[in-house]
Amino acid sequence: GNTFWLYHCIEKGGWQELLCKLTTGREAAVYCGNSAGAIIVGAHLETGCWKGWDNPAVVPGREVYADWEGTEALNLIGGRSVFPHMRDEYDGLVKQKR
């Protein structure tokens, strides 16, 4: 999926609070996110910009990667961000972005 479109839909639907409530605490549900679904549970959405795979232009008013810099995600994993599909070829990129 597209990280930016997924987050836009969650934001537009007002799902942030409910997702956070349902996935934290003593009786929390298990959340399994893959790719875009993993990025949105991290601290920030910027990792969705790093490889250039997702097109931000699908979200009106936030069409370029710079529009997403500093955007906080759901932050469900202790202040960490997720960089899915990691391979050796991205080692330098990850070190640069840390």
VODREN-227757 format. One record per atom (N, C-alpha, C, O): residue number from 1; residue in three letters; x, y, z. Coordinates in steps of 0.2 Angstrom, whole numbers. Example, Ala and Ser with C-alpha at 12.3 -4.5 7.8 and 13.67 -1.06 7.14 Angstrom:
[site 1 "ALA" [66 -28 39]] [site 1 "ALA" [62 -22 39]] [site 1 "ALA" [66 -16 39]] [site 1 "ALA" [71 -17 42]] [site 2 "SER" [64 -11 35]] [site 2 "SER" [68 -5 36]] [site 2 "SER" [64 0 39]] [site 2 "SER" [67 6 40]] 
This chain:
[site 1 "GLY" [4 -6 0]] [site 1 "GLY" [0 0 0]] [site 1 "GLY" [4 6 0]] [site 1 "GLY" [10 6 0]] [site 2 "ASN" [1 12 0]] [site 2 "ASN" [4 18 0]] [site 2 "ASN" [4 21 7]] [site 2 "ASN" [-1 22 9]] [site 3 "THR" [10 22 10]] [site 3 "THR" [10 25 16]] [site 3 "THR" [6 31 17]] [site 3 "THR" [3 32 22]] [site 4 "PHE" [7 36 12]] [site 4 "PHE" [4 42 13]] [site 4 "PHE" [-4 42 12]] [site 4 "PHE" [-8 45 16]] [site 5 "TRP" [-6 38 8]] [site 5 "TRP" [-13 37 7]] [site 5 "TRP" [-16 33 13]] [site 5 "TRP" [-22 36 15]] [site 6 "LEU" [-13 28 16]] [site 6 "LEU" [-15 25 22]] [site 6 "LEU" [-16 30 27]] [site 6 "LEU" [-21 30 31]] [site 7 "TYR" [-11 34 29]] [site 7 "TYR" [-11 38 34]] [site 7 "TYR" [-16 44 33]] [site 7 "TYR" [-20 46 38]] [site 8 "HIS" [-17 46 27]] [site 8 "HIS" [-22 51 25]] [site 8 "HIS" [-29 48 27]] [site 8 "HIS" [-33 52 30]] [site 9 "CYS" [-30 42 25]] [site 9 "CYS" [-37 39 27]] [site 9 "CYS" [-38 38 34]] [site 9 "CYS" [-44 39 37]] [site 10 "ILE" [-33 36 38]] [site 10 "ILE" [-33 36 45]] [site 10 "ILE" [-35 43 48]] [site 10 "ILE" [-39 43 53]] [site 11 "GLU" [-31 48 46]] [site 11 "GLU" [-32 54 48]] [site 11 "GLU" [-39 57 47]] [site 11 "GLU" [-42 60 51]] [site 12 "LYS" [-41 56 40]] [site 12 "LYS" [-47 59 38]] [site 12 "LYS" [-53 56 42]] [site 12 "LYS" [-58 59 43]] [site 13 "GLY" [-52 49 43]] [site 13 "GLY" [-58 46 46]] [site 13 "GLY" [-58 46 54]] [site 13 "GLY" [-62 44 57]] [site 14 "GLY" [-52 50 57]] [site 14 "GLY" [-52 51 64]] [site 14 "GLY" [-50 44 67]] [site 14 "GLY" [-53 43 73]] [site 15 "TRP" [-47 40 64]] [site 15 "TRP" [-45 33 67]] [site 15 "TRP" [-39 33 72]] [site 15 "TRP" [-38 28 75]] [site 16 "GLN" [-35 38 72]] [site 16 "GLN" [-29 38 76]] [site 16 "GLN" [-30 36 83]] [site 16 "GLN" [-27 31 86]] [site 17 "GLU" [-35 39 87]] [site 17 "GLU" [-36 38 94]] [site 17 "GLU" [-39 31 95]] [site 17 "GLU" [-36 28 100]] [site 18 "LEU" [-43 29 91]] [site 18 "LEU" [-46 22 92]] [site 18 "LEU" [-41 17 90]] [site 18 "LEU" [-40 12 94]] [site 19 "LEU" [-36 17 85]] [site 19 "LEU" [-31 13 84]] [site 19 "LEU" [-26 12 90]] [site 19 "LEU" [-24 7 92]] [site 20 "CYS" [-24 18 92]] [site 20 "CYS" [-20 18 98]] [site 20 "CYS" [-23 15 104]] [site 20 "CYS" [-20 11 108]] [site 21 "LYS" [-29 16 105]] [site 21 "LYS" [-33 14 111]] [site 21 "LYS" [-33 6 111]] [site 21 "LYS" [-32 2 116]] [site 22 "LEU" [-35 3 105]] [site 22 "LEU" [-36 -4 104]] [site 22 "LEU" [-30 -8 104]] [site 22 "LEU" [-30 -14 105]] [site 23 "THR" [-24 -4 103]] [site 23 "THR" [-18 -8 102]] [site 23 "THR" [-13 -7 108]] [site 23 "THR" [-7 -9 107]] [site 24 "THR" [-15 -4 113]] [site 24 "THR" [-11 -3 119]] [site 24 "THR" [-15 -5 125]] [site 24 "THR" [-21 -5 125]] [site 25 "GLY" [-11 -6 130]] [site 25 "GLY" [-14 -7 137]] [site 25 "GLY" [-15 -15 138]] [site 25 "GLY" [-12 -19 134]] [site 26 "ARG" [-18 -16 143]] [site 26 "ARG" [-18 -23 146]] [site 26 "ARG" [-22 -28 141]] [site 26 "ARG" [-20 -34 140]] [site 27 "GLU" [-27 -26 138]] [site 27 "GLU" [-31 -30 134]] [site 27 "GLU" [-31 -28 127]] [site 27 "GLU" [-35 -28 123]] [site 28 "ALA" [-25 -26 125]] [site 28 "ALA" [-23 -24 118]] [site 28 "ALA" [-24 -29 113]] [site 28 "ALA" [-23 -35 114]] [site 29 "ALA" [-27 -27 107]] [site 29 "ALA" [-27 -31 101]] [site 29 "ALA" [-20 -32 98]] [site 29 "ALA" [-16 -27 99]] [site 30 "VAL" [-18 -37 94]] [site 30 "VAL" [-12 -37 91]] [site 30 "VAL" [-13 -34 84]] [site 30 "VAL" [-18 -35 80]] [site 31 "TYR" [-8 -29 82]] [site 31 "TYR" [-8 -26 76]] [site 31 "TYR" [-3 -29 72]] [site 31 "TYR" [3 -29 74]] [site 32 "CYS" [-4 -31 66]] [site 32 "CYS" [1 -33 61]] [site 32 "CYS" [1 -29 55]] [site 32 "CYS" [-4 -29 51]] [site 33 "GLY" [6 -25 54]] [site 33 "GLY" [6 -20 48]] [site 33 "GLY" [12 -22 44]] [site 33 "GLY" [17 -24 46]] [site 34 "ASN" [11 -22 38]] [site 34 "ASN" [16 -24 33]] [site 34 "ASN" [17 -18 28]] [site 34 "ASN" [13 -15 26]] [site 35 "SER" [24 -16 27]] [site 35 "SER" [26 -11 23]] [site 35 "SER" [22 -4 26]] [site 35 "SER" [24 -2 31]] [site 36 "ALA" [18 -1 22]] [site 36 "ALA" [15 5 24]] [site 36 "ALA" [11 4 31]] [site 36 "ALA" [11 9 35]] [site 37 "GLY" [8 -2 32]] [site 37 "GLY" [5 -3 38]] [site 37 "GLY" [10 -3 44]] [site 37 "GLY" [8 -2 50]] [site 38 "ALA" [16 -5 43]] [site 38 "ALA" [21 -5 48]] [site 38 "ALA" [24 2 49]] [site 38 "ALA" [25 4 55]] [site 39 "ILE" [25 6 44]] [site 39 "ILE" [27 13 45]] [site 39 "ILE" [23 17 49]] [site 39 "ILE" [25 21 53]] [site 40 "ILE" [16 16 48]] [site 40 "ILE" [12 21 52]] [site 40 "ILE" [11 20 59]] [site 40 "ILE" [9 24 63]] [site 41 "VAL" [14 14 62]] [site 41 "VAL" [14 13 69]] [site 41 "VAL" [20 15 72]] [site 41 "VAL" [21 15 78]] [site 42 "GLY" [25 18 68]] [site 42 "GLY" [31 20 70]] [site 42 "GLY" [30 27 73]] [site 42 "GLY" [25 30 73]] [site 43 "ALA" [36 31 75]] [site 43 "ALA" [36 37 77]] [site 43 "ALA" [34 43 72]] [site 43 "ALA" [31 48 73]] [site 44 "HIS" [37 42 66]] [site 44 "HIS" [37 46 61]] [site 44 "HIS" [35 43 54]] [site 44 "HIS" [37 37 53]] [site 45 "LEU" [32 47 49]] [site 45 "LEU" [31 44 43]] [site 45 "LEU" [37 45 38]] [site 45 "LEU" [36 42 32]] [site 46 "GLU" [42 48 40]] [site 46 "GLU" [47 50 35]] [site 46 "GLU" [51 44 32]] [site 46 "GLU" [53 45 26]] [site 47 "THR" [51 38 35]] [site 47 "THR" [54 33 32]] [site 47 "THR" [50 31 26]] [site 47 "THR" [53 27 22]] [site 48 "GLY" [44 33 25]] [site 48 "GLY" [40 31 19]] [site 48 "GLY" [43 35 13]] [site 48 "GLY" [41 34 7]] [site 49 "CYS" [47 40 15]] [site 49 "CYS" [50 45 9]] [site 49 "CYS" [57 42 7]] [site 49 "CYS" [59 44 2]] [site 50 "TRP" [60 39 11]] [site 50 "TRP" [67 37 10]] [site 50 "TRP" [69 34 3]] [site 50 "TRP" [74 36 0]] [site 51 "LYS" [65 29 1]] [site 51 "LYS" [66 25 -5]] [site 51 "LYS" [63 28 -11]] [site 51 "LYS" [65 26 -17]] [site 52 "GLY" [58 32 -10]] [site 52 "GLY" [54 35 -15]] [site 52 "GLY" [49 30 -19]] [site 52 "GLY" [47 31 -24]] [site 53 "TRP" [47 25 -15]] [site 53 "TRP" [43 20 -18]] [site 53 "TRP" [36 22 -18]] [site 53 "TRP" [32 21 -22]] [site 54 "ASP" [34 26 -12]] [site 54 "ASP" [27 28 -12]] [site 54 "ASP" [26 35 -15]] [site 54 "ASP" [30 39 -13]] [site 55 "ASN" [21 36 -18]] [site 55 "ASN" [19 42 -21]] [site 55 "ASN" [15 47 -17]] [site 55 "ASN" [9 45 -16]] [site 56 "PRO" [18 52 -14]] [site 56 "PRO" [14 57 -10]] [site 56 "PRO" [9 61 -13]] [site 56 "PRO" [4 63 -10]] [site 57 "ALA" [9 61 -20]] [site 57 "ALA" [4 65 -24]] [site 57 "ALA" [-3 62 -23]] [site 57 "ALA" [-7 66 -26]] [site 58 "VAL" [-4 56 -21]] [site 58 "VAL" [-11 54 -20]] [site 58 "VAL" [-15 58 -15]] [site 58 "VAL" [-21 57 -14]] [site 59 "VAL" [-11 61 -10]] [site 59 "VAL" [-15 65 -5]] [site 59 "VAL" [-15 73 -7]] [site 59 "VAL" [-10 76 -7]] [site 60 "PRO" [-21 75 -8]] [site 60 "PRO" [-22 82 -10]] [site 60 "PRO" [-19 87 -5]] [site 60 "PRO" [-20 86 1]] [site 61 "GLY" [-15 92 -7]] [site 61 "GLY" [-12 96 -3]] [site 61 "GLY" [-5 94 1]] [site 61 "GLY" [-2 98 4]] [site 62 "ARG" [-3 88 -1]] [site 62 "ARG" [3 85 2]] [site 62 "ARG" [6 81 -3]] [site 62 "ARG" [8 75 -2]] [site 63 "GLU" [7 84 -9]] [site 63 "GLU" [9 80 -15]] [site 63 "GLU" [17 79 -15]] [site 63 "GLU" [19 75 -20]] [site 64 "VAL" [21 82 -11]] [site 64 "VAL" [28 80 -12]] [site 64 "VAL" [31 78 -5]] [site 64 "VAL" [28 79 0]] [site 65 "TYR" [37 74 -5]] [site 65 "TYR" [39 71 1]] [site 65 "TYR" [41 77 6]] [site 65 "TYR" [40 75 12]] [site 66 "ALA" [43 83 4]] [site 66 "ALA" [44 88 9]] [site 66 "ALA" [38 89 13]] [site 66 "ALA" [38 91 19]] [site 67 "ASP" [32 88 11]] [site 67 "ASP" [26 90 14]] [site 67 "ASP" [25 85 20]] [site 67 "ASP" [21 86 25]] [site 68 "TRP" [28 79 20]] [site 68 "TRP" [28 74 25]] [site 68 "TRP" [33 74 30]] [site 68 "TRP" [33 70 35]] [site 69 "GLU" [39 78 29]] [site 69 "GLU" [44 78 34]] [site 69 "GLU" [42 80 41]] [site 69 "GLU" [38 85 41]] [site 70 "GLY" [44 77 46]] [site 70 "GLY" [42 78 52]] [site 70 "GLY" [35 76 54]] [site 70 "GLY" [32 77 60]] [site 71 "THR" [31 73 50]] [site 71 "THR" [24 71 52]] [site 71 "THR" [25 65 56]] [site 71 "THR" [28 60 55]] [site 72 "GLU" [21 66 62]] [site 72 "GLU" [21 60 67]] [site 72 "GLU" [16 55 65]] [site 72 "GLU" [11 57 62]] [site 73 "ALA" [18 49 66]] [site 73 "ALA" [14 43 65]] [site 73 "ALA" [10 41 71]] [site 73 "ALA" [10 45 76]] [site 74 "LEU" [8 35 72]] [site 74 "LEU" [4 33 78]] [site 74 "LEU" [9 32 84]] [site 74 "LEU" [6 32 90]] [site 75 "ASN" [15 31 83]] [site 75 "ASN" [20 30 88]] [site 75 "ASN" [18 25 93]] [site 75 "ASN" [17 26 99]] [site 76 "LEU" [17 19 91]] [site 76 "LEU" [15 13 95]] [site 76 "LEU" [20 8 97]] [site 76 "LEU" [19 3 100]] [site 77 "ILE" [26 10 95]] [site 77 "ILE" [32 5 96]] [site 77 "ILE" [38 9 100]] [site 77 "ILE" [44 8 98]] [site 78 "GLY" [36 13 105]] [site 78 "GLY" [41 16 109]] [site 78 "GLY" [46 21 106]] [site 78 "GLY" [52 21 108]] [site 79 "GLY" [43 25 102]] [site 79 "GLY" [47 31 99]] [site 79 "GLY" [52 29 93]] [site 79 "GLY" [56 33 91]] [site 80 "ARG" [51 23 91]] [site 80 "ARG" [55 20 85]] [site 80 "ARG" [51 21 79]] [site 80 "ARG" [45 22 79]] [site 81 "SER" [55 21 73]] [site 81 "SER" [51 22 67]] [site 81 "SER" [53 15 63]] [site 81 "SER" [58 12 64]] [site 82 "VAL" [49 13 58]] [site 82 "VAL" [50 7 54]] [site 82 "VAL" [52 9 47]] [site 82 "VAL" [50 13 44]] [site 83 "PHE" [57 5 45]] [site 83 "PHE" [60 5 38]] [site 83 "PHE" [59 -2 35]] [site 83 "PHE" [64 -5 35]] [site 84 "PRO" [53 -3 32]] [site 84 "PRO" [52 -10 29]] [site 84 "PRO" [56 -11 23]] [site 84 "PRO" [59 -7 20]] [site 85 "HIS" [57 -17 21]] [site 85 "HIS" [60 -20 15]] [site 85 "HIS" [68 -18 16]] [site 85 "HIS" [71 -17 11]] [site 86 "MET" [70 -18 22]] [site 86 "MET" [78 -16 23]] [site 86 "MET" [82 -22 19]] [site 86 "MET" [81 -28 20]] [site 87 "ARG" [87 -19 16]] [site 87 "ARG" [92 -24 12]] [site 87 "ARG" [99 -20 13]] [site 87 "ARG" [99 -14 15]] [site 88 "ASP" [104 -24 12]] [site 88 "ASP" [111 -22 12]] [site 88 "ASP" [112 -15 8]] [site 88 "ASP" [115 -11 11]] [site 89 "GLU" [108 -15 3]] [site 89 "GLU" [109 -9 -2]] [site 89 "GLU" [107 -2 2]] [site 89 "GLU" [109 3 -1]] [site 90 "TYR" [103 -3 7]] [site 90 "TYR" [100 3 10]] [site 90 "TYR" [104 5 17]] [site 90 "TYR" [103 10 20]] [site 91 "ASP" [110 1 18]] [site 91 "ASP" [113 2 24]] [site 91 "ASP" [116 10 25]] [site 91 "ASP" [115 13 30]] [site 92 "GLY" [119 12 19]] [site 92 "GLY" [121 19 19]] [site 92 "GLY" [116 24 20]] [site 92 "GLY" [116 29 24]] [site 93 "LEU" [110 23 17]] [site 93 "LEU" [104 27 18]] [site 93 "LEU" [102 28 25]] [site 93 "LEU" [100 33 28]] [site 94 "VAL" [101 22 28]] [site 94 "VAL" [99 22 35]] [site 94 "VAL" [104 25 40]] [site 94 "VAL" [102 29 44]] [site 95 "LYS" [110 24 39]] [site 95 "LYS" [115 27 43]] [site 95 "LYS" [115 35 42]] [site 95 "LYS" [116 39 47]] [site 96 "GLN" [114 37 36]] [site 96 "GLN" [113 44 35]] [site 96 "GLN" [107 47 38]] [site 96 "GLN" [107 53 40]] [site 97 "LYS" [101 44 38]] [site 97 "LYS" [95 46 41]] [site 97 "LYS" [94 46 48]] [site 97 "LYS" [90 50 51]] [site 98 "ARG" [98 42 51]] [site 98 "ARG" [98 41 59]] [site 98 "ARG" [99 47 62]] [site 98 "ARG" [99 48 68]] 
